Amino acid sequence: MLNLKKYIKEEVSKLGINLDYIDIVHPPKEEMGDFAFPCFTINIGDLKNPNEKANYIQQKLKLDSNIIEKTEVMGAYLNFYVNSSFLAKETIQEILLEKEKYGSSENGLGKNMLIEHTSINPNASPHIGRTRNSIIGDFLVRLYRFEGYTVEANYFINDIGKQIAMLLVGVEKLGNINTITFKEMLNLYIEINEMSKKDKSIEQQIFNYLHQLENGNKEIREKFKKITDICVQGQQQIFQKMDITWDCFTHESDFVYGKQIDNILKKLFKSGKLKEDPNGRLYVDLTGYNIPTKSPVLVLTREDKTSLYPLRDLAYTVYKIKKNGSHNMIVLGEDQEVYMKQIQATLDILGYSSPQLVSYDFVLLDGDKMATREGKVVLLEDFIEKAKQKILHSFQERGSTLSEEKLMSLAVSCIKYNMLNVRRKKTVNFNLEAATDFQGNSAIYLLYSYARINSLLSKSNYQEKNNKYSFQYDLEHSLIRSMYDFPEIIKSAIQTSESLVLTTYLYNLCQKFSKYYETISILNEDNEQLKQSRLALLSSLKVVLGNGMKILGIQLIDKI
């Protein structure tokens, strides 16, 4: 398929204009053309006025009329109108040829990508706030796989930290390690946390367990493992409902028992950057690095020299970099950005590169943040059920029913889409009504469009081998132009790690289809050439919508 932006840039550059200054964009309104060239910054002889530059280029430019139908100067812009027949043939044939690969540049073929996401503490059931990390991470995994990368989704299990020690103390005081279930863990964690504020012996027991653990106590190690296994297995069962999975699980304890953290400390000591504070804690001095804190240090151990999370995280990150130093990504909340700068600086001291950070803002429900220790959470599992009930009620009002499988699929898709339809660095104020709206910007709206297209095609005598296309309406050209843009949308999503680029595109595409469906005859068209052309358009549209929704992690439904 011809890259029209590249074609226009190359033709303009033949006039002696530097390619680096030729920026081809889309006009703000479709009636203003398909592409536009802003002429503010280019140099053309003595011409100063951008409008004069645009007119000069228009007069000198020699374009193939079979590709570019006409050009028009609008102020400082030279606008280009693509030949409708050419665009239709190029786009539809490419989509129907590539199908599930359409939109992919395949730049990732032969390359490996490592993406770490979620990695929540195994001390409780995941809540809806933490799930934004999982949903963004899963989107990135799917996006890069679509681009051809062999992606390994990684999960780092904190099986050795204070939270697990607190759970173990809680189980011993309030439960039974042989019978406790995952669902009981959250209440137990909250309860023991409250007790520790009043009973100092609990805190002492927690640190005693951590000390024994790092000094090789096998009995304590087995207890920690048992608690962690219960939690991780329970968490994974919930994430499986969201169709979110991982390829590699790595335990923090591996880097303690395998002595990797000792090697990190030795290297830091040799660098002269490892210090000890008056209380006996070891820290790395990050003076000279651009760390936005009053005290540029990263504390690595407690007073008794047992490791803190940053030390274990450093060992794990070095392990990841050794696995894949060129394509390595981590998803973290923006409250972790300063911490990540500290990790990056310490890695630099150790002589290693850093993973690419993809950060995001918080999730609010009714304006409130969520915190596990205080019990201010809305559990993901409960939220899925609320979404299911809301969707079921909406279908019942319409006199329809849904299978449990479709109901679950729709609920999960609605949650994912609502999270992904917000810029990463903007707070998500989750609204269940908006997320499950049949007419608004929601997953259900996209899936209804997809199902409607599928229904039209199933009722037709569509012949895909037809490659002669005839169209009559501007709306058809608009739909085809939008589908032509899909590879560019994927490229933009890759460059920015922004899902909003894709959700906005798909929503606008569905809005155009809805208008097309309401105003233009398809199945009842008497002219067979026009009918087959419109069916080819719909078939192409189904491919594009399907590819886009699969990248978002939305499960396709052929019939609703």
Order of alpha helices (4+ residues) and beta strands (2+ residues): alpha-beta-alpha-beta-beta-alpha-beta-alpha-beta-alpha-alpha-alpha-alpha-beta-alpha-alpha-beta-beta-beta-alpha-beta-alpha-beta-beta-alpha-alpha-beta-alpha-alpha-alpha-alpha-alpha-alpha
